[in-house]
Amino acid sequence: MATLLNDRDLEFQLYEVLDTESLLQRPRYAEHDREIFDATLNTARDIAEQYFAPHNQKGDANEPTFDGKKVTLIPETKPAWDAFAEAGFLASHHDFDDGGSQLPEVVLRASMAYFNAANVSSTAYSFLTIGAANLLKSFGSDELKDRYLPPMLDGRYSGTMALTEPGQGSALGDLRTLAKPAGDGSYRLFGNKMYISGGDHELTENIIHMVLARIEGAPAGVRGISLFLVPKFRLDDHGQPVERNDVALAGLLHKMGYRNTTSTVLNFGEKDGAVGYLVGEPHKGLTYMFQMMNEARIGVGLGAAAMGYQSYLHALDYARERPQGRPVSNKNPDAPQVRIVEHADVRRMLLMQKAYAEGSMALCLYASTLVEDAHTAPDESERKAAAELLDLITPMVKSWPSKYGVAASDLGIQVLGGAGYTRDYVLEQLYRDNRLNPIHEGTEGIQGIDLLGRKLGPKGGDGYAEFQRRIEATLSQAAGLAGCEHLADELAQAQETLKAVTSELQKQLAADPDHGLSNATMYLDMFGKVLVGWMWLKQAMAAEKALGNGALGSEEAFYRGKIHTARYFMNWELAPLDGYARLLIAGNRDNLDMRNDWF
Ligand SMILES: Cc1cc2nc3c(=O)[nH]c(=O)nc-3n(C[C@H](O)[C@H](O)[C@H](O)COP(=O)(O)OP(=O)(O)OC[C@H]3O[C@@H](n4cnc5c(N)ncnc54)[C@H](O)[C@@H]3O)c2cc1C
């Protein structure tokens, strides 16, 4: 059985690449030290191993059921939820005063990676609750926060995000759920929501739905959307959940993966309306929800990275054990078979997996440091720069690990050969679970349009300028570091290519938005590769420094593996971008000009 993640790699990424210890200088973390960060990571790994991993395959084989009254999950799900909550992970990044432990974002995210690697579908309940609680904390009234936040932070209540409807998914502006003022400050909601993860279950005393709806008479489109808190059970005067709200579970959806997370169709207002409370101001719901979605997007990227990582570690274990074939140069049929890891083609697949998994993890952890800096960096200009860069790169942080995490899971199956296709190994489940990630929280196509059409637009923005500044700073540091110059040259070339493509696409966008955005997904992929190339250069630089300080034995092997994988990435992932760049710069119209009746 493979470990959940490579602990040494996480330690390397947190402390040698990202300098997480420097956070201890910030007043918010004055009471912390490195031991606390490490103990948190160890606790996460232990709980993930003890309570989450053991029922991962069981939850996949035994989907949740609904008998018309009650949802039943496999019994192991509840102790896992309780262990997560009791260890304080639901509240860990909140203030001490609110019952949290003021854990830095990057340490929380790294901890979450263990849970995702162990069992993504049981982890989803906590993931959604953390996001819903953040949303309430940021935008809810004091009264709403007093009533609902404490039980969401201690695990008595869970949370959901309820955006999607049967008739609208990507086009949020078309949502139809209606909110009518009840005259007492509350609202009554009527409408149907679909695919709502964690929308019903018996894990918690109550479920807090964060629902997007349109107040009666509100303008059409995204400007008319408001955010509501709608509890499954309404609270009495003592704050106890007593009366069932008018939110009915119409049914559970049956999925390819992520099976131990309930996927629900919810009917709001089958009787006299679901009681809901406005969060923040009317018509600002989508802006608020974007906070949750942006956090969730980093979380989706991280989950995909963790599953790609698991796939890599399983495949590596298998390849080191499985004897098959002989080196091409050995024609002696009596010679013993070699382990498949000795075949260059199997090493190709493992190298790709390592590049995708560790590169994705590096990107998500880097994005988490930007979340951190946007909130706690000492200087206002630093906070602003981090927020702008984060805003720019969020589409890639969500979509790149999602696409290449699936690719890493797919490669894992291929490394195992026939065994990978059987249900005796978890690879096929990891692949199915991971396949959700390019779809939810904004599909890959929507991320491309968001990046090029909104984040960059015809003029570019401050986030893009900040990206250039930071990558160039890394390139100049690398230029002075023996062993990294060649890697830096390759990345610099890819960066120039990206710049040329960006400026050309911006012109195409200004001249004709339909044309300009028609290849946005290809551009998203290219930008993602340059970003991950940057992450690989940072890792190679940290590894070179460590080698320079005399790392030996398994440590030396670890660092050499990092540098070699960075080289692989620059050669095989970045160099081919030139071909795509030519097509994009020429304003290729293949997708745009294909006609519906030609298919
Ligand atoms: C397992 C699962 C869990 C989910 N959990 C939740 C949840 O908890 N809460 C919630 O609110 N939602 C949830 N969703 C819904 C999810 O966010 C949507 O499925 C997703 O946003 C896509 O919407 P859709 O399914 O309606 O697809 P559509 O919007 O119909 O898209 C279909 C295809 O068309 C493309 N497309 C659509 N519009 C455009 C466009 N303008 N330009 C270019 N291409 C376009 C898309 O990229 C996609 O490839 C979940 C979905 C699944 C499958």
The ligand as an SDF file (V2000), in Angstrom:
LIG
                    3D

 53 58  0  0  0  0  0  0  0  0999 V2000
  -20.3180   15.4670   -8.9900 C   0  0  0  0  0  0  0  0  0  0  0  0
  -20.6890   16.9130   -9.1230 C   0  0  0  0  0  0  0  0  0  0  0  0
  -20.7100   17.7120   -8.0080 C   0  0  0  0  0  0  0  0  0  0  0  0
  -21.1300   19.0430   -8.1140 C   0  0  0  0  0  0  0  0  0  0  0  0
  -21.2610   19.8020   -6.9680 N   0  0  0  0  0  0  0  0  0  0  0  0
  -21.8840   21.0010   -7.0510 C   0  0  0  0  0  0  0  0  0  0  0  0
  -22.2080   21.7350   -5.8590 C   0  0  0  0  0  0  0  0  0  0  0  0
  -21.9200   21.3100   -4.7400 O   0  0  0  0  0  0  0  0  0  0  0  0
  -22.8800   22.9120   -5.9880 N   0  0  0  0  0  0  0  0  0  0  0  0
  -23.2380   23.4150   -7.2020 C   0  0  0  0  0  0  0  0  0  0  0  0
  -23.8310   24.4700   -7.2430 O   0  0  0  0  0  0  0  0  0  0  0  0
  -22.9240   22.7520   -8.3510 N   0  0  0  0  0  0  0  0  0  0  0  0
  -22.2720   21.5520   -8.2930 C   0  0  0  0  0  0  0  0  0  0  0  0
  -21.9750   20.8600   -9.4400 N   0  0  0  0  0  0  0  0  0  0  0  0
  -22.3610   21.4210  -10.7190 C   0  0  0  0  0  0  0  0  0  0  0  0
  -21.1560   21.8390  -11.5600 C   0  0  0  0  0  0  0  0  0  0  0  0
  -20.5740   22.9870  -11.0490 O   0  0  0  0  0  0  0  0  0  0  0  0
  -21.6630   21.9770  -13.0020 C   0  0  0  0  0  0  0  0  0  0  0  0
  -21.8870   20.6650  -13.4830 O   0  0  0  0  0  0  0  0  0  0  0  0
  -20.6970   22.7080  -13.8900 C   0  0  0  0  0  0  0  0  0  0  0  0
  -20.6020   24.0500  -13.5010 O   0  0  0  0  0  0  0  0  0  0  0  0
  -21.1050   22.6470  -15.3530 C   0  0  0  0  0  0  0  0  0  0  0  0
  -22.4500   22.9560  -15.5380 O   0  0  0  0  0  0  0  0  0  0  0  0
  -23.3860   21.9650  -16.3790 P   0  0  0  0  0  0  0  0  0  0  0  0
  -23.2330   20.6110  -15.8330 O   0  0  0  0  0  0  0  0  0  0  0  0
  -24.7550   22.5420  -16.4180 O   0  0  0  0  0  0  0  0  0  0  0  0
  -22.7520   21.9540  -17.8210 O   0  0  0  0  0  0  0  0  0  0  0  0
  -23.0080   23.0450  -18.9690 P   0  0  0  0  0  0  0  0  0  0  0  0
  -22.9320   24.4040  -18.4030 O   0  0  0  0  0  0  0  0  0  0  0  0
  -24.2130   22.6540  -19.7290 O   0  0  0  0  0  0  0  0  0  0  0  0
  -21.7220   22.8010  -19.8650 O   0  0  0  0  0  0  0  0  0  0  0  0
  -21.6120   21.7050  -20.7860 C   0  0  0  0  0  0  0  0  0  0  0  0
  -20.3760   21.9360  -21.6700 C   0  0  0  0  0  0  0  0  0  0  0  0
  -20.5220   23.1580  -22.3990 O   0  0  0  0  0  0  0  0  0  0  0  0
  -19.4320   24.0300  -22.1330 C   0  0  0  0  0  0  0  0  0  0  0  0
  -19.9300   25.4020  -22.0730 N   0  0  0  0  0  0  0  0  0  0  0  0
  -21.0000   25.8540  -21.3840 C   0  0  0  0  0  0  0  0  0  0  0  0
  -21.1390   27.1780  -21.5570 N   0  0  0  0  0  0  0  0  0  0  0  0
  -20.1240   27.5790  -22.3450 C   0  0  0  0  0  0  0  0  0  0  0  0
  -19.7050   28.8360  -22.8610 C   0  0  0  0  0  0  0  0  0  0  0  0
  -20.3610   29.9600  -22.5730 N   0  0  0  0  0  0  0  0  0  0  0  0
  -18.6070   28.8780  -23.6410 N   0  0  0  0  0  0  0  0  0  0  0  0
  -17.9050   27.7510  -23.9070 C   0  0  0  0  0  0  0  0  0  0  0  0
  -18.2500   26.5350  -23.4420 N   0  0  0  0  0  0  0  0  0  0  0  0
  -19.3400   26.4530  -22.6700 C   0  0  0  0  0  0  0  0  0  0  0  0
  -18.8450   23.5820  -20.8090 C   0  0  0  0  0  0  0  0  0  0  0  0
  -17.4680   23.9310  -20.6880 O   0  0  0  0  0  0  0  0  0  0  0  0
  -19.0750   22.0730  -20.8670 C   0  0  0  0  0  0  0  0  0  0  0  0
  -18.0250   21.4620  -21.5540 O   0  0  0  0  0  0  0  0  0  0  0  0
  -21.4910   19.5550   -9.3630 C   0  0  0  0  0  0  0  0  0  0  0  0
  -21.4070   18.7510  -10.5040 C   0  0  0  0  0  0  0  0  0  0  0  0
  -21.0320   17.4410  -10.3940 C   0  0  0  0  0  0  0  0  0  0  0  0
  -20.9960   16.5850  -11.6310 C   0  0  0  0  0  0  0  0  0  0  0  0
  1  2  1  0
  2  3  1  0
  2 52  2  0
  3  4  2  0
  4  5  1  0
  4 50  1  0
  5  6  2  0
  6  7  1  0
  6 13  1  0
  7  8  2  0
  7  9  1  0
  9 10  1  0
 10 11  2  0
 10 12  1  0
 12 13  2  0
 13 14  1  0
 14 15  1  0
 14 50  1  0
 15 16  1  0
 16 17  1  0
 16 18  1  0
 18 19  1  0
 18 20  1  0
 20 21  1  0
 20 22  1  0
 22 23  1  0
 23 24  1  0
 24 25  2  0
 24 26  1  0
 24 27  1  0
 27 28  1  0
 28 29  2  0
 28 30  1  0
 28 31  1  0
 31 32  1  0
 32 33  1  0
 33 34  1  0
 33 48  1  0
 34 35  1  0
 35 36  1  0
 35 46  1  0
 36 37  1  0
 36 45  1  0
 37 38  2  0
 38 39  1  0
 39 40  1  0
 39 45  2  0
 40 41  1  0
 40 42  2  0
 42 43  1  0
 43 44  2  0
 44 45  1  0
 46 47  1  0
 46 48  1  0
 48 49  1  0
 50 51  2  0
 51 52  1  0
 52 53  1  0
M  END
$$$$
